[in-house]
Amino acid sequence: MSKITRTVWGRQMAFCFRCGYSTFQWPTDRLETHEICGGVNRQKALKEPACWIRLCPDCHREVQGWSKEKQYALKMKFDEECANVDAFLAIWRPKATAQFRAEFAAVVGAIKEKI
């Protein structure tokens, strides 16, 4: 089974994961797809749905300064279908230990409960 494309996923996720702005409420699509793994990992992240969150421009600017854990908590809360910690960590931290993976998942889960 092939992975969903970034374009199709973006159309399905028609709301800002942070503030709730929705393209169903307004006539123009002002939403952006943010790759949680940017920088040197961006090219790989562009192809991995586990790395994407949808944001309006204002929230996009703010969220870029958040920790990876907090950004991934948004992913887990609003896109459970494509959220995959192992796939995300394979791009962001490919040499992560099992302990790091477990700690990351625990922190993300705790943050998810608060947002």
C-alpha positions as CSV (number, residue, x, y, z in Angstrom):
1,M,0.0,0.0,0.0
2,S,1.4,3.4,-1.0
3,K,1.7,6.3,1.4
4,I,-0.6,9.3,1.1
5,T,0.8,12.2,-0.7
6,R,1.4,15.5,1.0
7,T,-1.2,17.2,-1.3
8,V,-3.9,14.7,-0.6
9,W,-3.1,14.7,3.1
10,G,-3.3,18.5,3.2
11,R,-6.7,18.5,1.6
12,Q,-8.0,16.0,4.2
13,M,-6.5,18.0,7.1
14,A,-8.5,21.2,6.5
15,F,-7.9,22.8,9.9
16,C,-5.0,24.3,11.9
17,F,-3.9,21.8,14.5
18,R,-3.2,24.6,17.0
19,C,-6.0,27.2,16.7
20,G,-8.6,25.3,14.8
21,Y,-8.8,27.7,11.9
22,S,-10.7,25.8,9.1
23,T,-10.8,26.1,5.4
24,F,-14.4,25.1,5.7
25,Q,-15.1,28.4,7.5
26,W,-13.2,30.7,5.1
27,P,-13.1,30.7,1.2
28,T,-9.3,30.7,0.9
29,D,-6.9,27.9,1.9
30,R,-4.4,29.7,4.2
31,L,-3.2,26.5,5.8
32,E,0.4,25.3,5.5
33,T,1.9,21.9,5.9
34,H,4.8,22.0,8.4
35,E,7.5,19.3,8.5
36,I,8.3,18.6,12.2
37,C,11.7,17.4,11.0
38,G,13.2,20.3,9.1
39,G,16.7,21.4,8.2
40,V,18.9,18.6,6.9
41,N,16.0,16.1,7.4
42,R,13.5,18.1,5.4
43,Q,13.8,16.2,2.1
44,K,13.0,12.9,3.9
45,A,10.3,14.5,6.0
46,L,8.6,15.8,2.8
47,K,7.8,12.2,1.9
48,E,6.8,10.9,5.4
49,P,3.2,11.6,6.6
50,A,4.3,11.0,10.2
51,C,6.3,14.2,10.0
52,W,3.5,16.6,8.9
53,I,1.2,18.9,10.8
54,R,-1.3,21.5,9.4
55,L,-1.1,25.1,10.6
56,C,-2.3,28.6,9.7
57,P,0.5,31.0,9.0
58,D,0.3,32.7,12.4
59,C,0.5,29.3,14.3
60,H,3.2,28.1,11.9
61,R,5.5,30.9,12.9
62,E,4.9,30.2,16.6
63,V,5.1,26.4,16.4
64,Q,8.5,26.5,14.7
65,G,10.0,27.5,18.1
66,W,8.4,24.6,20.0
67,S,10.2,21.5,21.0
68,K,9.8,18.4,18.7
69,E,7.9,16.7,21.5
70,K,5.3,19.5,21.7
71,Q,5.0,19.6,17.9
72,Y,4.6,15.8,17.8
73,A,1.9,16.0,20.5
74,L,-0.2,18.1,18.1
75,K,0.4,15.4,15.4
76,M,-0.7,12.6,17.8
77,K,-3.8,14.6,19.0
78,F,-5.1,15.6,15.6
79,D,-3.8,13.0,13.1
80,E,-3.7,9.6,14.9
81,E,-4.1,7.8,11.5
82,C,-0.7,9.0,10.2
83,A,1.1,9.6,13.5
84,N,3.9,7.1,13.8
85,V,6.6,7.8,16.4
86,D,9.0,5.2,15.0
87,A,8.7,6.6,11.4
88,F,9.2,10.1,12.8
89,L,12.2,9.2,14.9
90,A,13.7,7.2,12.0
91,I,14.1,10.6,10.2
92,W,14.7,13.0,13.1
93,R,17.0,10.7,15.2
94,P,17.8,7.6,13.2
95,K,20.3,6.4,15.8
96,A,18.0,6.9,18.8
97,T,18.2,4.3,21.5
98,A,15.2,2.3,22.7
99,Q,15.3,4.3,25.9
100,F,15.2,7.6,24.0
101,R,12.3,6.4,21.9
102,A,10.4,5.4,25.1
103,E,11.1,8.7,26.8
104,F,10.1,10.7,23.7
105,A,6.8,8.8,23.5
106,A,6.2,9.3,27.2
107,V,6.8,13.1,27.0
108,V,4.7,13.4,23.8
109,G,1.8,11.5,25.6
110,A,2.0,13.8,28.6
111,I,2.0,17.0,26.5
112,K,-0.9,15.6,24.3
113,E,-3.1,15.3,27.4
114,K,-2.6,19.0,28.2
115,I,-3.3,20.4,24.8
